C-alpha cells in the first residue's frame, strides 16, 4: 500500500513557517503582510473560498481585507478597485476571486494587478518569470507551488533522473506544474486528452500528476509501481449510499486502485487542496518581504 501524502499536516507546517516569517518581518521593519481579496457577486462556493482565505490570513497575523462588490458591478468599477489596491502600500497581495459574473472580462482585470502583488501567480509577467526560472522576483501560482511542496516531501529538492508526467495542460495548473518539475531537474512529459497512448505514457512516470478535471480518469494500471501520484482533481458526485442528496468528492485518480500500486499518493480530499490557500499565504509573505527590501523566505 502506498504512503499517504498528508496535505493537511504539511499545510499546517507551512502555515507555521508563514506565521514565523510574518512575525520576523514585523519585528525587523514594522511591516504587517497585507492581503486583499475582491469578490464580485453572490456565488456561494466563491464566498466559501474567500471566507476561508480571510480566516487563514488572520491566523497568519496578516492585515486582511475583503472587498465585496455587487453582481451588477461594471468592468470600469472593478478595475478602479484593483487600481486602488495596486496603489495601497499596506496591501502586498491582491486577489480577484474567480469566476467573475459573465458580463465581466477577467483577463484584463487579472493582468492589471501589479506582478509584485499578484499572489495568485496568474499574470503573464509571473508566468514568464516562471518559464525562465526567475524564482527571485516572480510569484508562482498557488496550486502548482503547493503540489511541488508535496513532491519535494517525497523526493527532495533535486528530481534528477526522474520521469514526471503531467496530465493536463491548463494555464492555471498544468503548464506551471511542468515548468516547476523541469526547474527541479525532472524529465517532463506534458500529456493531455489528445495524447496517443496516454495510459502507456503515464506508466513511465516516476512522478504522475493528474489535473484533468475528470473523476477517476487515471486508473490503477496507469500507475508505475512505486510511483508518486499527485491528484489535483476534485469532482463532487452523488453518494446515495450516504443518504438522500448526499455527495462525496473524487479526484482524477481511481484512488483505491492506484493506492495498491503507487509508492506515495495524495488523497482527495486532504491532499493538494489544503496546500493551495497555504501557498497563497506564503506568496503574500514573500511579496511583503520584497516590498520591504528584505530577502524573502522560501517555503
C-alpha positions in Angstrom: 0.0 0.0 0.0 1.2 3.5 -0.9 2.3 6.0 1.6 -0.4 8.7 2.0 0.9 12.2 1.5 -1.0 14.2 4.2 -1.7 17.6 2.7 -3.4 18.9 5.8 -0.4 18.1 8.0 2.1 19.5 5.5 0.0 22.7 5.1 -0.1 23.2 8.9 3.7 23.0 8.9 4.0 25.6 6.1 1.4 27.9 7.9 3.6 27.7 11.0 6.6 28.9 8.9 4.5 31.7 7.3 3.4 32.9 10.8 7.0 33.0 12.0 8.1 34.8 8.8 5.3 37.4 9.3 6.4 38.0 12.9 10.0 38.4 11.9 9.1 40.9 9.2 7.1 43.0 11.7 9.9 42.9 14.2 12.5 43.9 11.5 10.6 46.5 9.5 7.3 47.2 11.2 5.6 45.8 8.1 2.5 43.6 8.5 1.7 41.5 5.4 -1.5 42.7 3.8 -3.8 40.6 1.6 -6.8 42.0 -0.2 -9.4 39.7 -1.7 -12.0 41.1 -4.1 -15.2 39.1 -4.7 -18.0 40.1 -7.2 -21.5 38.7 -6.9 -23.0 36.1 -4.6 -21.7 32.7 -5.9 -21.9 30.5 -2.7 -18.8 28.5 -3.5 -16.7 31.6 -4.1 -17.9 33.2 -0.8 -16.9 30.0 1.0 -13.4 30.1 -0.6 -13.0 33.8 0.2 -14.0 33.3 3.8 -11.5 30.5 4.2 -8.8 32.7 2.8 -9.7 35.5 5.2 -9.6 33.2 8.2 -6.2 31.8 7.2 -4.8 35.3 6.6 -5.9 36.4 10.1 -4.5 33.1 11.6 -1.1 34.1 10.0 -1.2 37.5 11.5 -1.9 39.4 8.3 -3.7 42.6 7.6 -6.7 41.0 5.8 -9.2 43.0 3.6 -12.2 41.6 1.8 -13.9 43.8 -0.8 -17.4 42.5 -1.7 -18.9 44.0 -4.9 -22.5 43.5 -6.2 -23.2 41.2 -9.2 -24.1 44.4 -11.2 -20.6 45.9 -10.8 -19.2 47.1 -14.1 -15.8 46.4 -15.7 -14.7 50.0 -15.0 -15.8 49.9 -11.4 -14.0 46.6 -10.8 -10.8 47.8 -12.4 -11.0 51.0 -10.3 -11.0 48.9 -7.2 -8.0 46.9 -8.3 -6.1 50.1 -9.3 -6.7 51.4 -5.8 -5.3 48.3 -4.2 -2.2 48.5 -6.5 -1.5 51.9 -5.0 -2.1 50.9 -1.3 1.2 50.4 0.4 -0.5 48.4 3.2 -1.6 45.7 0.7 1.1 43.3 -0.6 -1.1 40.8 -2.2 -4.2 41.3 -4.4 -6.5 38.5 -5.4 -9.7 38.7 -7.5 -11.8 35.7 -6.8 -12.7 33.8 -10.0 -15.0 33.1 -11.8 -16.4 36.6 -12.3 -20.0 37.2 -13.3 -20.4 36.5 -17.1 -20.6 40.2 -18.1 -17.1 40.9 -16.8 -13.8 40.1 -18.6 -11.5 38.5 -16.1 -8.3 38.6 -18.3 -7.7 42.4 -18.2 -8.6 42.5 -14.5 -6.0 39.9 -13.6 -3.4 41.4 -15.8 -3.7 44.9 -14.3 -2.8 43.5 -10.8 0.8 44.6 -10.3 3.0 41.5 -10.8 4.7 42.0 -7.4 1.2 41.9 -5.8 -0.1 39.1 -8.0 -0.2 36.4 -5.2 -2.3 34.1 -7.3 0.6 34.0 -9.8 -1.7 34.4 -12.8 -0.3 37.4 -14.6 1.6 36.9 -17.9 4.6 38.5 -16.2 4.8 35.9 -13.4 4.1 33.1 -15.9 7.0 34.4 -18.0 9.3 34.6 -14.9 8.4 31.0 -14.1 9.2 30.0 -17.7 12.7 31.4 -17.5 13.3 30.2 -13.9 13.2 33.6 -12.2 12.2 32.5 -8.7 13.9 35.5 -7.1 11.3 38.1 -8.3 8.4 36.1 -9.6 5.4 34.7 -7.8 4.2 31.1 -8.5 0.6 30.0 -9.0 -0.6 28.6 -5.7 -1.8 25.1 -6.6 1.3 24.1 -8.6 3.5 25.6 -5.9 1.7 23.6 -3.2 1.9 20.4 -5.3 5.7 20.9 -5.6 6.0 21.1 -1.8 4.3 17.7 -1.7 6.6 16.3 -4.4 9.6 17.5 -2.5 8.5 15.9 0.7 8.8 12.5 -1.1 11.8 13.1 -3.4 13.7 16.1 -2.0 14.6 19.2 -4.0 16.6 17.6 -6.8 14.5 15.4 -9.2 17.4 14.5 -11.4 16.9 11.2 -13.2 13.2 11.0 -12.5 10.5 11.0 -15.2 7.5 13.2 -14.5 4.2 13.2 -16.4 1.7 16.0 -16.0 -1.8 15.0 -17.4 -3.5 18.3 -18.2 -2.1 21.4 -19.9 -4.1 24.3 -18.4 -2.6 27.7 -17.9 -3.7 27.7 -14.3 -2.1 24.4 -13.3 -0.7 22.0 -16.0 1.8 24.4 -17.7 3.2 25.9 -14.5 3.5 22.5 -12.8 5.5 21.2 -15.8 7.8 24.3 -15.5 8.4 23.7 -11.8 9.2 20.0 -12.3 11.6 20.9 -15.1 13.3 23.5 -12.9 13.9 20.8 -10.3 15.7 18.7 -13.0 12.9 16.2 -13.7 12.5 15.0 -17.3 8.9 16.2 -18.0 6.2 15.0 -20.4 3.1 17.2 -20.8 0.2 14.9 -21.6 -3.4 15.7 -22.3 -6.7 14.5 -23.8 -5.2 14.2 -27.3 -2.0 12.3 -26.3 -1.6 9.0 -28.0 -1.4 6.0 -25.6 -2.0 8.2 -22.6 -2.0 5.2 -20.3 1.3 4.0 -21.6 2.9 7.4 -21.2 1.6 7.5 -17.5 3.1 4.1 -16.8 6.6 5.5 -17.4 6.2 8.2 -14.8 8.1 8.2 -11.5 6.0 11.3 -10.6 2.5 11.3 -12.0 0.5 14.5 -11.7 -3.2 14.3 -12.7 -5.1 17.5 -13.4 -7.8 16.6 -16.0 -11.0 17.5 -14.2 -12.4 14.1 -15.0 -13.2 12.0 -12.0 -11.2 8.8 -11.7 -9.9 9.0 -15.2 -6.4 7.7 -14.2 -6.8 4.0 -13.4 -4.6 1.9 -11.2 -3.0 0.1 -14.2 -1.8 3.5 -15.5 0.5 3.9 -12.5 4.1 2.6 -12.5 4.8 0.5 -9.4 6.3 2.7 -6.7 5.4 6.0 -8.4 4.5 9.2 -6.6 0.9 10.2 -7.6 -0.3 13.8 -7.1 -4.0 14.1 -7.7 -5.1 17.6 -8.3 -8.7 16.9 -9.4 -11.8 17.4 -7.3 -15.2 16.5 -8.6 -18.4 16.3 -6.4 -20.5 13.3 -7.3 -23.8 11.9 -5.8 -23.4 9.5 -2.9 -26.9 8.0 -2.3 -25.3 5.4 0.0 -24.7 8.2 2.4 -28.3 9.4 2.3 -30.6 11.3 0.1 -29.0 14.3 -1.6 -25.6 13.5 -0.1 -22.4 13.8 -2.2 -18.7 12.9 -2.0 -15.5 14.2 -3.5 -13.5 12.2 -6.1 -10.1 13.0 -7.6 -8.8 12.4 -11.1 -7.2 9.2 -10.0 -9.1 6.0 -9.1 -7.7 6.1 -5.6 -8.5 2.6 -4.4 -6.8 1.0 -7.4 -3.8 3.4 -7.6 -3.1 3.2 -3.8 -2.2 -0.5 -4.3 0.4 0.2 -6.9 1.9 3.7 -6.1 4.7 4.4 -3.7 3.1 7.6 -2.4 -0.2 9.2 -3.2 -2.3 12.2 -2.3 -5.8 11.6 -1.1 -8.9 13.6 -2.2 -9.9 15.5 -0.1 -6.9 16.2 2.1 -4.0 16.2 -0.4 -3.4 19.1 -2.8 -6.4 21.1 -1.6 -5.1 22.3 1.7 -1.9 23.5 0.1 -3.5 26.0 -2.3 -4.6 28.5 0.3 -1.5 27.9 2.3 0.7 28.9 -0.7 -1.4 32.0 -1.1 -0.3 33.0 2.4 3.3 32.1 1.6 3.2 34.3 -1.6 1.8 37.2 0.5 4.6 37.0 3.0 7.1 36.7 0.1 5.6 39.8 -1.5 5.7 41.7 1.8 9.4 40.9 2.3 10.3 42.1 -1.2 8.3 45.3 -0.7 10.3 45.9 2.4 13.6 45.4 0.6 14.4 42.2 2.5 15.3 38.8 1.2 12.1 36.7 1.1 11.9 33.3 2.8 11.3 30.2 0.8 8.7 27.6 1.5 
